[in-house]
Amino acid sequence: MTSPATDPRLAIDFCGLAFASPLVLLSGCVGFGEEYTRVRGFSNRDVGAVCLKGTTLAPRLGNQPHRVFETPCGMLNAIGLQNPGVDHVVERILPGLDFAETRFIANVSGSTVEEYHEVTRRFDDSPIDAIEVNISCPNVKEGGVAFGNDIAMSAQVVTACRQATRKPLIIKLSPNQTDIAGNARACLEAGADAFSVINTLMGMAIDSERRRPVIGNNQGGLSGPAIKPIALLKVHQVYQVCRPHGVPIIGQGGVENGRDALEFLIAGASAVGIGTALFYDPLLCREVNATIADYLTRHGLERVADLTGTLCLN
């Protein structure tokens, strides 16, 4: 199979960072970058970057169980940002990662603007390559309204994070809002360098016998193939905002094979995130790389970047 190391056509420039492949392992699906390295045959060298698990200022235990539930063509999760806190990640985890294998992207979460700023500042003073900001978190000072569902709040978070770092700032946009393109525009003006599109959709599963929610948190984020059509549309919408500025997008949501990845690239993504599918096929990335490389050959394209945003509309 094609490997990024042997096929330079798969390399991309993402915010000035060299990615060996357009594939990115998504936050929350691969722990802090070392979990899947225990799987025989898996290698971080098969992807351009790895997004680490969401990190907050203080350690968090997360939500009560059940936290994960399989649904038709998808999965609900409500982990609740369980993590050891930013100090532990920077001081204990990052030194153990092999930055020669791939790029590592921190994922910042918070419940106040000040927390986002401080966690970003801690990662700025670390070897991490870039910082992804999860603005789908609830703002405790505003009664639990998610930052990412309000354009003004989103811009406040981006401004605070921008002031705390010179590293590439990737904003992870929520699909649970009415105007994702408008939100992207506001985040760009506030200092965003790139976007992750999309985060999970909110959903619920019910135990009919008990007449109770299956998820301990009552609701959770829906991921997997079920959300791919929505994700493709959101990537296309955000790309219209990003294209004039040359701002890249990590397209994500339901990718389970190479054909899915190609669709996200055509819709406007520069890189493609893989998450839930890794749970049942940890070696999927090699197959996806091979499919993309074969497509480039068949269509006479010199590099994967030539495919981004090539959607032909009726």
Secondary structure, 3 states (H helix, E strand, C coil): CCCHHHCHHHCEEECCEEECCCEEECCCCCCCCCHHHHCCCCCHHHCCEEEEEEECCCCECCCCCCCEEEECCEEEECCCCCECCHHHHHHHHHHHCCCCCCEEEEEECCCCHHHHHHHHHHHHCCCCCEEEEECCCEEHHHCCEEHHHCHHHHHHHHHHHHHHCCCCEEEEECCCCCCHHHHHHHHHHHCCCEEEECCCEEECCEECCCCEECCCCCCEEEECHHHHHHHHHHHHHHHHHHHHHCCCEEECCCCCCHHHHHHHHHHCCCEEEECHHHHCCCCHHHHHHHHHHHHHHHCCCCCHHHHCCCCCCC
